[in-house]
């Protein structure tokens, strides 16, 4: 990710901040990672669930994980909302994939749409990225609505991907 981000950005718009996680976020991240309701629509192999030691997870996000992805904390009114991720960078075609996962407490309030808009605006205005993609499980209707509100168009419906479950995961692929 160093090809895209010379330094880790902090994005702020009103009462929403997207920033690098710190050791001070470990309790909130621990509770988030151990809430299975958040992860029912997400791959099993996500980095924040790789280790039991949350401090190791936070440190690893910006050392061992940084080559493949950049994971940042999302905050609303200084409260931890969840995680935003930039991954799958393709320098040759100026493309990146994004993802977000948020605490169910914040679902249905428009916060995820605002966060998505902040991320896409940043990428389009501050980087050389031209193509932004995302994937969501077909059954995750809420995430699909967020992507639509954020200007994404569903490019592929009912595709099969390996998200680490016993069976292939049926997903929609989006482009914004």
C-alpha positions in Angstrom: 0.0 0.0 0.0 3.0 2.3 0.2 2.7 2.8 -3.5 -0.7 4.5 -2.9 -0.2 6.1 0.5 3.1 7.8 1.2 1.8 8.4 4.7 -1.4 7.0 6.3 -4.2 9.5 5.7 -6.6 10.8 8.3 -10.0 11.6 6.8 -12.4 13.8 8.6 -15.8 15.2 7.7 -17.8 16.7 10.4 -18.3 14.1 13.2 -16.8 11.2 11.2 -13.1 10.4 11.3 -11.3 7.6 9.5 -7.8 7.1 10.9 -5.0 4.6 11.7 -5.8 2.5 14.8 -3.7 3.0 17.9 -3.2 1.0 21.1 -5.9 3.2 22.7 -8.4 1.6 20.3 -7.7 -2.0 21.5 -10.7 -2.4 23.8 -13.1 -1.2 21.2 -11.5 -3.4 18.5 -11.5 -6.4 20.8 -15.3 -6.1 21.4 -15.9 -5.5 17.7 -13.8 -8.5 16.6 -15.7 -10.8 19.0 -19.2 -9.7 17.9 -20.2 -12.5 15.5 -23.3 -10.6 14.3 -20.9 -8.2 12.6 -19.0 -10.9 10.8 -21.9 -13.0 9.4 -21.6 -11.3 6.0 -17.8 -11.1 5.9 -14.9 -13.4 4.9 -13.5 -15.7 7.6 -9.9 -14.8 6.8 -9.9 -11.1 7.8 -6.7 -9.9 9.4 -8.3 -8.5 12.6 -9.4 -12.0 13.5 -6.1 -13.7 12.8 -4.6 -13.3 16.3 -6.2 -13.4 19.8 -3.9 -10.6 21.0 -5.5 -7.4 19.8 -2.4 -5.3 20.5 -0.6 -7.6 18.1 -3.4 -7.2 15.6 -3.1 -3.4 15.7 0.7 -3.5 15.3 0.5 -6.0 12.5 -2.0 -3.9 10.6 0.8 -1.4 9.9 3.7 -3.9 9.5 2.9 -7.4 8.2 -0.5 -6.5 6.7 0.4 -3.2 5.0 1.8 -4.8 1.8 -1.6 -6.2 0.9 -4.1 -3.8 2.6 -4.6 -0.7 4.7 -7.1 -1.1 7.5 -8.2 2.0 9.3 -10.6 2.7 12.1 -13.9 4.5 11.5 -15.2 6.8 14.2 -18.5 8.7 14.7 -18.5 11.3 17.4 -15.3 9.8 18.8 -17.0 6.4 19.1 -15.5 3.4 17.3 -17.8 2.4 14.4 -15.7 -0.3 12.7 -13.1 -0.8 10.0 -12.4 0.5 6.5 -10.1 -1.4 4.2 -8.2 -0.6 1.0 -7.0 -3.8 -0.7 -6.2 -5.4 -4.0 -4.3 -2.4 -5.4 -3.6 -2.8 -9.1 -1.1 -0.1 -10.1 -1.2 -1.1 -13.8 -4.9 -0.1 -14.1 -5.2 2.4 -11.3 -7.7 0.2 -9.4 -8.3 -0.6 -5.8 -10.9 -2.5 -3.9 -12.5 -1.2 -0.7 -14.4 -2.7 2.2 -16.0 -1.6 5.4 -17.5 -3.4 8.4 -19.4 -1.6 11.1 -20.9 -2.2 14.4 -24.6 -3.1 14.2 -25.3 -0.2 16.6 -24.6 2.2 13.7 -26.6 0.4 11.0 -29.4 2.3 9.3 -28.2 5.7 10.3 -26.5 6.8 7.0 -23.0 6.6 8.6 -21.7 3.9 6.4 -22.8 5.9 3.3 -21.0 9.0 4.6 -17.9 6.9 5.2 -18.1 5.3 1.8 -18.4 8.8 0.2 -15.4 10.1 2.2 -13.3 7.1 1.1 -14.2 7.4 -2.6 -13.8 11.2 -2.6 -10.3 10.8 -1.1 -9.2 8.2 -3.6 -10.5 10.1 -6.6 -9.1 13.5 -5.4 -5.9 12.6 -3.7 -4.6 9.5 -5.5 -4.2 8.2 -9.1 -7.0 5.7 -8.5 -9.6 5.7 -11.3 -11.4 2.4 -10.6 -12.9 1.5 -7.2 -14.5 -1.9 -6.6 -16.2 -3.6 -3.8 -17.9 -7.0 -3.1 -20.8 -7.9 -0.9 -22.6 -11.1 -0.1 -25.9 -11.2 -2.0 -27.8 -11.7 1.2 -26.2 -8.5 2.7 -28.9 -6.2 1.4 -27.8 -3.3 3.7 -24.3 -3.2 2.3 -25.7 -3.3 -1.3 -27.9 -0.3 -0.4 -24.9 1.6 1.0 -22.9 1.0 -2.2 -25.8 2.1 -4.4 -26.3 5.3 -2.3 -22.5 5.9 -2.7 -22.8 5.8 -6.5 -21.6 2.3 -7.0 -23.2 0.1 -9.7 -23.6 -3.6 -9.4 -21.4 -5.0 -12.2 -21.8 -8.8 -11.4 -24.6 -10.5 -9.6 -24.4 -13.9 -8.0 -20.7 -14.6 -8.5 -18.9 -17.3 -6.6 -15.8 -16.4 -4.5 -13.8 -18.1 -1.9 -14.3 -16.2 1.3 -13.0 -18.9 3.5 -16.3 -20.7 4.2 -17.0 -24.4 3.6 -18.8 -23.5 0.3 -18.1 -20.7 -2.2 -19.7 -17.4 -1.2 -22.3 -15.9 -3.5 -21.4 -12.2 -4.0 -22.3 -9.1 -5.9 -19.4 -7.1 -7.4 -19.7 -3.4 -7.5 -17.8 -0.6 -9.3 -17.8 3.0 -8.3 
